[in-house]
Amino acid sequence: MIDLHVHSVFSDGELIPSEIARRLEVLGYEAVCIADHVDLSNVSAVLEKLWKFAEVRGDYEIDVLVGVEITHVPPKLIGKVVKRARSEGAEIVIVHGETIVEPVAEGTNLAAVQEEIDILAHPGLVDERTAEIAAENNVYFEITSRKGHCLTNGHVAKIAEEFGVKTVLNTDSHSPEDFIDRNFAEKIAKGCCLELNELLKNSRSVVRRKKV
């Protein structure tokens, strides 16, 4: 199992990185990305803290990647935050997509996939043009177990398949109760007519390209 979208106390999560790593180790995960919510006000501070942890990540039994989730940033500023995050060492850059359960600015999805990001999280009723660009730029769409955000998983899976966009399964966890085991992940994948093994293969490809 791999989860590329988990939040820590450095944004609105409940757990410090060590506890995230340990809890997922016990569930049999091979990799996790801690991707806290950022905008221009805190991206540097969040990455500085996560890299402090990453200095000793080799001593854990799970691969831990340093990431960010650019959240509720006006579409015209997304590129600026992406560049800042990359320049300060973010291994994985996620953008908080246009979920139907939050007032995300219209145009966020389209702006995001035109930047150097890895994953468009919970993109809601994502449109065809966005999917075309995501496929061209190798941006992955997220299938999520997160309450509310998961309501459009079926649409995301369908349009991703139609336009050749790769998908990954993440939890967007904020608390221990949000973590899932393989059995539950299988059910989420099946509910979208997807194969968990294919989703995990895609997640591994993201992990691998960050280790190059």
Number of C-alpha atoms within 10 A of each C-alpha: 23 25 24 29 26 26 27 23 14 21 16 13 19 16 18 15 22 13 13 24 23 15 13 22 18 11 13 15 19 16 20 25 25 26 29 29 24 26 22 16 9 14 21 17 13 23 22 16 13 23 17 10 15 16 9 10 17 10 9 12 16 19 18 25 21 24 30 30 29 26 19 19 18 15 17 11 14 22 19 13 19 25 15 16 25 16 10 15 14 24 20 25 26 29 29 22 30 24 20 16 12 12 9 19 13 12 14 24 28 22 18 28 26 16 18 17 24 21 28 27 27 29 29 23 18 20 15 14 11 21 25 17 18 28 17 14 16 16 24 25 29 29 31 25 23 16 11 13 21 21 19 19 22 18 17 25 21 14 19 23 14 12 17 15 22 21 24 26 25 27 22 27 25 21 16 14 7 13 21 17 13 14 9 12 20 14 14 20 23 12 12 16 12 19 15 20 12 15 21 18 16 18 23 19 12 19 21 10 10 13 9 5
